[in-house]
Amino acid sequence: PHAALAGFVIIDPATGWLDQICVDPVSSGRGYGEQLLRAARELSPQVIRLDVNLENVRAIRFYERNGFIKTGAGNNPLSGRATIKMEWRPTS
Protein backbone atom coordinates (compact mmCIF):
# COMPACT_ATOMS: atom_id res chain seq x y z
CA PRO A 1 0.00 0.00 0.00
CA HIS A 2 1.10 3.52 -0.81
CA ALA A 3 0.99 6.34 1.72
CA ALA A 4 -0.84 9.41 0.49
CA LEU A 5 -0.74 12.98 1.69
CA ALA A 6 -4.21 13.79 3.04
CA GLY A 7 -3.47 17.41 3.99
CA PHE A 8 -1.12 19.92 5.51
CA VAL A 9 -1.04 22.97 7.76
CA ILE A 10 1.31 25.97 7.69
CA ILE A 11 1.46 28.11 10.84
CA ASP A 12 3.97 30.55 12.29
CA PRO A 13 4.28 29.56 15.98
CA ALA A 14 5.87 32.92 16.82
CA THR A 15 2.83 34.93 15.70
CA GLY A 16 0.02 32.36 15.62
CA TRP A 17 -0.62 33.20 11.96
CA LEU A 18 -2.27 30.25 10.21
CA ASP A 19 -1.20 30.69 6.60
CA GLN A 20 -2.77 27.54 5.15
CA ILE A 21 -4.72 24.49 6.14
CA CYS A 22 -5.56 22.14 3.33
CA VAL A 23 -7.23 18.72 3.11
CA ASP A 24 -7.35 16.73 -0.11
CA PRO A 25 -11.00 16.77 -1.32
CA VAL A 26 -10.88 12.96 -1.60
CA SER A 27 -10.08 12.82 2.14
CA SER A 28 -12.66 15.44 3.14
CA GLY A 29 -15.05 14.56 5.96
CA ARG A 30 -12.68 12.13 7.69
CA GLY A 31 -11.54 14.43 10.51
CA TYR A 32 -8.20 15.40 8.98
CA GLY A 33 -9.01 19.12 9.21
CA GLU A 34 -9.60 18.82 12.95
CA GLN A 35 -6.36 16.84 13.34
CA LEU A 36 -4.42 19.51 11.47
CA LEU A 37 -6.01 22.20 13.62
CA ARG A 38 -4.98 20.31 16.77
CA ALA A 39 -1.41 20.22 15.47
CA ALA A 40 -1.57 23.98 14.84
CA ARG A 41 -2.83 24.54 18.39
CA GLU A 42 0.08 22.50 19.77
CA LEU A 43 2.51 24.74 17.86
CA SER A 44 0.69 27.96 18.81
CA PRO A 45 -1.25 27.26 22.02
CA GLN A 46 -2.07 30.89 22.94
CA VAL A 47 -3.59 32.26 19.73
CA ILE A 48 -4.27 31.38 16.11
CA ARG A 49 -5.20 34.11 13.63
CA LEU A 50 -6.17 33.77 9.98
CA ASP A 51 -7.90 35.33 7.01
CA VAL A 52 -10.46 33.29 5.08
CA ASN A 53 -12.11 34.25 1.81
CA LEU A 54 -15.60 35.65 2.46
CA GLU A 55 -17.17 33.34 -0.13
CA ASN A 56 -15.60 30.23 1.47
CA VAL A 57 -18.64 29.51 3.65
CA ARG A 58 -17.58 25.91 4.27
CA ALA A 59 -14.23 27.00 5.73
CA ILE A 60 -15.84 29.73 7.83
CA ARG A 61 -18.25 27.20 9.33
CA PHE A 62 -15.36 24.80 9.98
CA TYR A 63 -13.46 27.47 11.90
CA GLU A 64 -16.55 28.56 13.84
CA ARG A 65 -17.26 24.93 14.84
CA ASN A 66 -13.68 24.78 16.10
CA GLY A 67 -13.88 27.82 18.37
CA PHE A 68 -12.81 30.66 16.07
CA ILE A 69 -14.56 34.01 16.21
CA LYS A 70 -14.79 36.71 13.54
CA THR A 71 -12.62 39.68 14.42
CA GLY A 72 -12.79 41.84 11.31
CA ALA A 73 -12.75 42.10 7.54
CA GLY A 74 -9.96 42.43 5.03
CA ASN A 75 -8.86 41.72 1.50
CA ASN A 76 -6.61 39.03 0.09
CA PRO A 77 -3.48 40.89 -1.07
CA LEU A 78 -3.00 38.53 -4.02
CA SER A 79 -6.54 38.17 -5.38
CA GLY A 80 -8.17 41.30 -3.96
CA ARG A 81 -11.07 39.16 -2.71
CA ALA A 82 -12.90 40.09 0.48
CA THR A 83 -11.83 38.13 3.55
CA ILE A 84 -12.94 37.62 7.12
CA LYS A 85 -10.35 37.81 9.88
CA MET A 86 -10.81 35.10 12.50
CA GLU A 87 -9.08 34.22 15.76
CA TRP A 88 -8.93 31.35 18.21
CA ARG A 89 -7.77 31.56 21.81
CA PRO A 90 -7.93 28.78 24.40
CA THR A 91 -10.82 28.85 26.84
CA SER A 92 -9.83 29.08 30.47
Number of C-alpha atoms within 10 A of each C-alpha: 3 4 5 8 9 15 16 16 16 13 21 14 17 9 12 21 18 21 13 12 15 14 18 13 9 8 14 13 10 11 10 17 22 15 14 18 19 14 15 22 20 11 16 20 15 14 18 23 21 20 23 22 19 17 12 11 11 9 14 21 11 13 21 15 11 13 13 20 17 16 13 11 14 15 16 14 9 6 8 10 13 15 19 20 19 20 20 21 16 11 6 3
